[in-house]
Amino acid sequence: MRVLTGPGRRWPRPVRGTGGLPALMIIGRTGAGQPLAVVVRPLSQWDQQVVGVRPVTGRLLAQFEQWEADHD
């Protein structure tokens, strides 16, 4: 939850879940600096449900770090 509500920038990216359902992946850093991807699905205009959280690694981590560098 700190990635979603804490200080720091967040990189939202639309994604598709199982069966092509729309979801939103929000990438940010924990207070300790660990990059995490939080996937949420819309419930209503202002409500979303967290459906998964995972560490950001590999190519996605490189893209996120480039995004951070471009948005200093």
N, C-alpha and C positions, 0 to 999 in steps of 0.2 A: 504493500500500500504506500510505502514511502516513495517509491518510484513514481506513483501516480499523483501523490499529494504533496510531497516534500519540495524543497528548493531544487533548483537546477532545471536544465532544459530537458524536454521530452520530444522524441521524434516519432510522430504518429504516421503509420503506414497502413493503408487499407489492404486487407488480405481476404482470402476466401477459406472458409472452414469446410468441414465434411459436407459433402453434397452441394458444395458451391455456396453455402450460406455466408452472407457478408459478416465480416468481423473487423476489428481494428487492433493492430499490433502497435503498442506504445513502447518505445525503447528509451530507457533512461538509466541513470546510475543510482545505486543505493548511497546512503550516507558514507559508507566505507569506500565508495568508488567502483563497486562491481557493476558492470553493465548487465541489465536484465531486460528481457522482452516480456511484456504483460499483454496477453491477448484477451480482449473483451468483446462481447456481443451485445448489440442493442436490445433493450427490453422495451423502451419507449423513448420519446424525444430526449429526456434528460437522465434516464436510468440505463445503466449498463451492468452486465454480469461478467465478472472475471472468470474465464474458462481455462486459463493456463498461464504459467510463468516458467521461464527457462533462462539459463545463462546465455549470453550472446557470445558466440565464438565464430571462428573461421571467417568466411567471406562477409557474413553479416556484420561481424565485429569491425572488419576493415571499412565497410561502408559507413557504419555508425561513427567511427573515429574520423573519417573524412568529413562527414556531415558536421561533427563537432568543430573540426578545424575551420570549416567554411563559415561557421556561425558564431565565431568568437565575438 
